[in-house]
Amino acid sequence: MKIAQKIVKKIAVIDYGSGNVASVVNALHQVCNYPIIITNQIAEIKSASHLILPGVGAFNDCIDGLK
């Protein structure tokens, strides 16, 4: 018999030094009940079930921040 594994959902808002992280987190709190973390740590990003990269309207700045 196979035991189903529960998938823990967690949202990681990636903080790369640009973008309005606080506004994104506030909006997420209004629409979901998942745990939300703000991080730039690779291990935390890998452990999240969902990723949000705020501020992609300024994509070149975003890429520079990620490097």
N, C-alpha and C positions, 0 to 999 in steps of 0.2 A: 504494500500500500504506500502510495506516495503522499507525503504531507505537503500541503500547499504552503509556500512561503509568503508571508505578508510583505508587500512592498511598502516601505516607508517613503512617503512623499515629502520632499523638502525642497524649497526654492532657494537657490543661491543667486543673489544679485551681485554681479561682479563689480567690484570697486577698483577701477583702473585710474582713478584720479581725475576723471572727467564725467560729465553727465549728472543729472539731478537724481542722485540715489535716494534721497529722503522722499521725494515726491513719488517715485516708483514704489517704494516700500509702503508708503501710506495708501496708495491706490490698491496695492495687492491685499493689504489688510481689509479693505472694504469688500473685496470680491472672493476671497478664499480663506480657508481655515488651515492651510498648511503652515508648518514652521517656515519662517523666512530668515535667512542670514545674509548679512552684507560681508563680503569677503574678497580678498585677493590671494588667498592661500590655495595652492593647487589641490591639496588633499581634501579640503572642504568643497571645492568646486567639483571634484571627481565623485564625492559622496552624495551630491545633490541629484534629485530626480529631474529637476527642471532648472534651466539656467536663463538668467535675464541679463542682457548687456545693455544698460541704459545709455542713451545719448548717441545712438548709431546714426543720427542725422549728421553728425560730425565724424564720419567714419574714419577719415585719415587720422584725426586726433585719437580716436578709439584704438586703432591699430598701433600707433606710436606708444600709447599708454600700456598696451599689452606686451610690447617688446621689452 
